[in-house]
């Protein structure tokens, strides 16, 4: 996907994908403030940290060991005598203390440090990030890894961190190591089809949840229909839909494809991507064996800024639509077009 998606539309996409669309009114995402992706992420992160500072950062109890003349918590007698602290009237104690130095706050602090090394940041966004960093003086910056995000467990009281942690994760994915040891550069993740496919899939799923009235929206695992021996069962690929929408009287399987071109060229002719059509057809044929899903419909949805595709067909008794949505147009038009696509399969 070429980097011609307007910055406002990127934020619109991210907001739905990260299930925080209501925060879209709180960030100035004009092209002046956010001329590129790095500045957009810096703007959202700095603004989010300032909001957390006003409402109160997350705190948790941390285990602390300290040599102190004032006894508190548990007294570590053996360690105290090993270090001969009683001679000076002190003992080594272990106690729990409420601290801002949590795993989530450490990721926020480390991400501000990383973004500040991006040379393309505007002067205003750089200033806002530095101010945000100053709001977390007691938070330890860490080396961010994929595992650091997996260790975060969000609960009801920390849901306000979800958007910012997703921003931090995208920043983490956007930095590539350079030949110089310890050096990293910010890359254009808009060309990474894996990352953008996941974002687009989450965007469509959460959009459908908000705007498909009277439906249940989820990603569904489909079982293969047939017979096989135990060894073959281990080799069967899984079938998990991107988006499944279930109304009382209608069922829809939607497969999202983040590709530059919705059609493939062969011998100077444009055709549907055969693998995509085969995959969707396999979903429909196997799921249609479930009671109530006999007439399940399918959609192949492509985001595009170049070609427009809208084709309908009926394959083996199932209605299928192959359609694209233009991410370059005004986000209000996207907001009106996507529900129409879901309703017209």
Helices and strands as residue ranges (DSSP letters): H 7-17, G 21-26, H 37-55, E 60-68, E 74-75, H 77-82, G 85-88, E 91-99, H 103-115, H 123-134, H 146-150, G 156-161, H 162-174, E 175-177, E 184-186, G 189-191, H 193-211, E 216-218, E 221-222, H 230-235, E 239-240, E 243-247, E 250-257, E 263-266, E 269-272, H 274-287, E 297-304, E 310-315, E 318-326, H 331-343
